[in-house]
Amino acid sequence: MDSEIHREKKNIPRLLRLVLKLVLLFLLLFLLQRLLMPKYTGSVIEGNFTEEYYLDTTPHDLIVIGNCESYENISPMVLWRDFGITSYIRGNANQLIPQSYYILRETLRHELPKVVLLNIQAMTVPEQTTEEYNRMVFDGMRWSVDKLEGIRASMMEDESLVEYFFPLLRYKDRILELSGDDIKYAFSQKPVQSYNGYYLRADIRPYDEAAFPHERRREDYSFSEKNMDYLNRIADLCDEQGIELVLMKAPSAYPVWVEPYEQQIESFAEERGLLYLNTLEHDEIGIDLSRDTYDGGLHLNVYGAEKVSSWLGDILTEELGLSDHRGDQGLSELYESRLQAYEAEKKAQKEEFEAIGYISKYRNEG
């Protein structure tokens, strides 16, 4: 009996050593994973947008979801400055319609907006073409059933679900590409690089039709069944939560928004009783693609986004009844601080691009 007790006592240190080794191994792997995951602090900052949402704990009356046509064409700072509207853009590069659904579903776990605005250009994109775009959407998203189902709904054939659970498996080869920022921000908070999800660009590159390939005619312009299914899911989710859903097409020159696309969205909006805003048909916005775009017509720069936001703000307040929160001291202090930073960056970017001659001969009042 005594010998058995002695053996059990002797085994306890061995068990503790084993547990300690396992803990140290998992800690090492975790630290290595944090080091190797992309930090998106260079020219491609969009990979931070999903993660940055969690830093903003204030409620938002308006949530915008969609691809780059959402986060580059609407300025939440102008919606606040001119209308007192609280808003946030949950958009990512090439964010698919199924991804927008799961992003929205996860958002509603944190807050209940009065209006959701969905950019519908992504209806023309049936499947993801580049893994990096999926990573930008999901790597920064907190783990939940929404993230899991979203990954499954948009993974490419050569992607592995395990690599989303353990990003170290995906990014292990980056060990030869590590930069100072990888070390600096592995365990510290990165600076917020958007303005409530908006990507600010103050440079100007006028629209050049010759820069884009001609659209090939197709026999069938129908949206994919998958996209239509998830568009209905978005509408159903908003109905269930008592949220006003608005569909919007941004004023981009390319890819071309053809009439068959327009007819399908108009039909869907009519069937579901939704407000549909096609900015391409509203000259009163005042978009001038010789000065309001930074990449030749694909996306608006800050001057164009501010015009769209001023136009949109009138609709959100007058037709949809969103409130003016500028009298709320707490929100006002927070938004005014962000607005000051926004205006400072806009000025700094303008001066920088003027100095290097990258800005066109046109000057902006903004």
C-alpha positions in Angstrom: 0.0 0.0 0.0 2.8 2.4 1.0 4.7 1.6 -2.2 1.6 2.4 -4.3 1.2 5.8 -2.6 4.9 6.5 -3.1 4.6 5.7 -6.8 1.6 8.0 -7.1 3.4 10.8 -5.4 6.4 10.2 -7.7 4.2 10.5 -10.8 2.7 13.8 -9.8 5.9 15.8 -10.6 6.0 14.1 -14.0 2.4 15.0 -14.7 3.1 18.6 -13.7 6.2 18.8 -16.0 4.1 17.4 -18.9 1.4 19.9 -18.3 3.9 22.7 -18.1 5.6 21.6 -21.3 2.2 21.6 -23.1 1.3 25.0 -21.8 4.7 26.4 -22.9 4.3 24.8 -26.3 0.8 26.3 -26.8 2.1 29.7 -25.6 5.0 29.6 -28.0 2.7 28.7 -30.9 0.3 31.4 -30.0 3.1 34.0 -29.8 4.4 32.8 -33.1 1.0 33.0 -34.7 0.5 36.6 -33.5 3.9 37.5 -34.9 3.3 35.9 -38.3 -0.3 37.1 -39.0 -0.4 40.1 -41.4 -0.7 43.5 -39.7 -1.9 45.5 -42.8 -0.1 48.6 -41.7 1.4 49.4 -45.1 -0.5 50.3 -48.2 -3.1 47.7 -47.8 -4.9 48.8 -44.6 -8.3 47.2 -45.5 -7.3 44.0 -43.7 -7.9 45.8 -40.4 -11.5 47.0 -41.0 -13.3 43.9 -39.6 -11.3 44.0 -36.4 -11.5 47.8 -35.9 -15.3 47.5 -35.5 -15.0 46.0 -32.0 -13.1 49.0 -30.7 -16.1 51.2 -31.2 -18.6 50.4 -28.5 -21.0 53.2 -29.2 -24.4 52.4 -30.8 -24.9 53.3 -34.5 -28.3 54.2 -36.1 -26.9 53.3 -39.5 -24.8 50.2 -40.4 -23.4 50.1 -43.9 -22.3 46.7 -45.3 -20.7 45.8 -48.6 -17.5 45.7 -50.6 -15.2 48.5 -51.4 -18.0 50.5 -52.9 -19.3 50.9 -49.3 -16.1 51.8 -47.4 -14.7 54.2 -50.0 -17.9 56.1 -51.1 -19.6 57.0 -47.8 -18.1 59.1 -45.1 -19.6 58.6 -41.6 -17.8 61.7 -40.5 -19.8 63.9 -42.9 -23.0 62.1 -41.8 -22.2 63.1 -38.3 -20.9 66.6 -39.1 -23.9 67.7 -41.2 -26.7 65.5 -39.8 -25.6 64.1 -36.4 -26.1 60.6 -37.7 -24.1 57.8 -35.9 -22.9 55.2 -38.4 -20.3 52.5 -39.1 -19.3 50.8 -42.3 -18.7 47.1 -42.0 -17.2 46.5 -45.5 -14.1 44.8 -46.9 -12.4 44.5 -50.2 -14.4 42.2 -52.5 -16.8 41.4 -49.7 -19.3 38.9 -51.1 -23.1 39.0 -50.5 -22.9 35.9 -48.2 -20.1 37.5 -46.3 -22.1 40.6 -45.8 -25.0 38.5 -44.4 -22.8 36.9 -41.8 -21.1 40.2 -41.0 -24.5 41.7 -40.5 -25.8 38.8 -38.4 -22.7 39.1 -36.1 -23.2 42.9 -35.9 -26.7 42.4 -34.6 -25.3 40.5 -31.7 -23.6 43.8 -30.6 -26.2 46.4 -31.5 -29.5 47.1 -33.2 -29.3 49.8 -35.8 -32.4 51.5 -37.2 -31.2 51.4 -40.8 -28.9 48.9 -42.7 -27.6 50.1 -46.1 -26.4 47.3 -48.4 -24.2 48.1 -51.3 -25.4 45.8 -54.1 -22.5 45.9 -56.6 -21.3 42.6 -55.1 -24.4 40.9 -56.5 -22.5 40.7 -59.7 -19.7 38.6 -58.1 -20.8 34.9 -57.8 -17.7 33.5 -56.0 -14.5 34.6 -54.4 -11.5 34.7 -56.7 -8.6 35.4 -54.2 -8.0 33.9 -50.8 -6.6 37.2 -49.5 -10.0 38.8 -49.8 -11.6 36.0 -47.6 -8.8 36.5 -45.1 -9.4 40.3 -44.9 -13.0 39.6 -44.0 -12.6 36.8 -41.5 -9.2 36.9 -39.9 -10.1 39.9 -37.8 -13.6 38.6 -37.0 -14.3 37.2 -33.5 -15.0 33.5 -33.3 -18.7 32.7 -33.4 -21.1 30.5 -35.4 -21.4 33.5 -37.8 -17.7 33.4 -38.5 -17.7 29.7 -39.0 -20.7 29.6 -41.3 -19.4 32.7 -43.2 -16.1 30.9 -43.9 -17.8 27.8 -45.1 -20.1 29.8 -47.4 -17.2 31.6 -49.1 -14.1 29.3 -48.9 -12.4 28.6 -52.2 -11.7 24.9 -53.2 -8.0 25.1 -52.2 -8.7 26.7 -48.8 -8.7 24.7 -45.6 -11.1 25.4 -42.6 -8.4 24.2 -40.3 -6.1 27.1 -41.4 -8.8 29.6 -40.3 -8.9 28.0 -36.8 -5.1 28.0 -36.7 -3.8 30.8 -38.9 -0.2 29.8 -38.1 -0.6 27.0 -40.6 -1.5 29.5 -43.3 1.1 32.2 -42.5 4.1 30.1 -41.5 6.0 31.1 -44.6 5.8 34.7 -43.6 8.7 34.2 -41.2 11.1 35.2 -44.0 9.1 38.4 -44.7 8.7 39.8 -41.2 8.9 43.6 -40.8 9.3 45.9 -37.9 5.5 46.4 -37.8 5.0 42.7 -37.4 7.1 42.8 -34.2 5.7 46.1 -33.0 2.0 45.2 -33.4 2.2 41.5 -32.6 1.2 42.2 -29.0 0.1 45.8 -29.0 -2.9 47.6 -30.4 -2.5 48.8 -34.0 -3.5 52.4 -34.6 -7.1 52.7 -36.0 -6.7 53.3 -39.7 -10.3 54.0 -40.8 -12.9 56.5 -39.8 -15.8 54.3 -38.6 -14.9 51.9 -41.4 -14.3 54.6 -44.0 -11.1 54.5 -46.0 -9.9 58.1 -46.6 -8.2 59.0 -49.9 -7.6 62.6 -50.8 -5.6 62.2 -54.0 -7.1 62.7 -57.5 -6.7 60.6 -60.6 -9.4 61.6 -63.1 -11.6 59.1 -64.9 -9.9 57.6 -68.0 -12.2 55.4 -70.0 -9.3 54.0 -72.0 -7.8 52.6 -68.7 -10.5 50.0 -68.3 -11.2 46.9 -70.5 -14.3 46.9 -72.6 -17.1 44.9 -71.0 -17.7 41.6 -72.8 -21.3 41.0 -73.7 -22.9 38.0 -71.8 -25.8 35.8 -72.7 -27.0 35.8 -69.1 -26.8 38.6 -66.7 -28.8 36.9 -64.0 -27.5 37.1 -60.5 -26.4 33.8 -59.0 -28.9 31.7 -57.0 -26.5 31.9 -54.1 -26.4 35.7 -54.1 -30.2 35.9 -54.5 -30.6 33.5 -51.6 -28.4 35.6 -49.3 -29.9 38.8 -50.4 -33.3 37.4 -49.3 -31.7 36.3 -46.0 -30.4 39.9 -45.4 -33.9 41.3 -46.1 -35.5 38.6 -43.8 -33.0 39.3 -41.0 -33.8 43.0 -41.2 -37.5 42.3 -41.2 -37.2 40.1 -38.1 -35.3 42.8 -36.2 -37.5 45.7 -37.4 -34.6 47.3 -39.3 -35.1 49.4 -42.4 -33.0 47.9 -45.2 -31.8 50.2 -48.0 -30.1 49.0 -51.2 -27.6 51.3 -52.9 -25.5 51.4 -56.0 -22.4 53.6 -55.7 -21.3 56.0 -58.5 -18.5 54.0 -59.9 -17.6 54.1 -63.6 -16.3 50.5 -63.6 -17.3 47.7 -63.5 -20.2 48.8 -65.7 -23.6 48.5 -64.0 -25.7 47.3 -66.9 -29.5 47.5 -67.3 -30.2 43.8 -66.6 -28.5 44.3 -63.2 -30.6 47.4 -62.6 -33.8 45.6 -63.5 -33.2 42.7 -61.1 -32.5 45.0 -58.2 -35.5 47.2 -59.0 -37.7 44.1 -59.1 -36.3 42.8 -55.8 -36.7 46.1 -54.1 -40.3 46.4 -55.3 -41.2 42.9 -54.2 -39.7 43.4 -50.7 -40.9 46.9 -50.3 -37.4 48.3 -50.0 -35.9 51.7 -50.8 -33.3 51.4 -53.6 -30.9 54.2 -54.3 -29.0 54.2 -57.6 -26.5 57.1 -57.3 -25.7 56.8 -61.0 -29.2 58.2 -61.8 -28.9 61.2 -59.4 -27.0 64.0 -61.1 -27.9 66.3 -58.2 -25.2 64.6 -56.1 -22.7 66.5 -58.3 -20.1 63.8 -58.8 -17.4 64.9 -61.2 -15.2 62.0 -62.2 -12.4 64.4 -63.4 -11.9 65.3 -59.7 -13.9 63.1 -57.4 -12.0 59.8 -57.9 -8.5 58.7 -56.8 -8.1 55.7 -59.2 -9.6 56.7 -62.5 -13.2 56.0 -61.7 -13.2 52.7 -59.7 -13.8 54.5 -56.4 -14.5 57.9 -55.1 -11.9 60.0 -53.2 -12.9 61.9 -50.1 -14.3 64.8 -52.0 -16.7 62.5 -54.0 -17.6 60.5 -50.9 -18.5 63.7 -49.0 -20.9 64.7 -51.8 -22.6 61.2 -51.7 -22.8 61.4 -47.9 -24.4 64.9 -47.9 -27.0 63.6 -50.4 -27.5 60.4 -48.5 -27.9 62.2 -45.2 -30.9 64.2 -46.4 -32.6 60.9 -47.3 -31.7 59.2 -44.0 -33.1 62.1 -41.9 -36.1 63.3 -44.0 -37.3 60.0 -45.4 -36.1 57.4 -42.9 -36.2 59.6 -39.8 -32.7 59.0 -38.4 -32.1 61.3 -35.4 -29.6 64.1 -34.9 -27.3 63.1 -32.0 -25.2 66.2 -31.9 -26.9 67.3 -28.7 -25.7 64.1 -26.9 -22.6 65.3 -25.0 -20.9 61.9 -24.8 -21.3 61.0 -28.5 -20.6 64.6 -29.6 -17.2 64.6 -27.8 -16.3 61.3 -29.4 -17.4 62.1 -32.9 -15.9 65.6 -32.8 -12.5 64.2 -31.9 -12.7 61.8 -34.8 -13.9 64.5 -37.1 -10.9 66.6 -36.2 -8.6 63.7 -36.9 -10.4 63.1 -40.2 -10.1 66.7 -41.3 -6.4 66.8 -40.4 -5.6 63.6 -42.4 -7.6 64.9 -45.4 -5.5 68.1 -45.3 -2.2 66.2 -44.8 -3.0 63.9 -47.7 -3.9 66.7 -50.0 -0.7 68.6 -49.2 1.4 65.4 -49.7 -0.1 64.6 -53.1 0.1 68.2 -54.3 3.7 68.3 -53.3 4.7 65.3 -55.4 2.6 66.4 -58.3 0.3 63.4 -58.1 -2.8 65.5 -57.8 -4.4 66.7 -61.0 -4.8 70.3 -62.1 -8.2 70.4 -60.5 -8.5 71.8 -57.0 -11.2 70.9 -54.5 -13.2 73.1 -52.2 -13.0 70.4 -49.5 
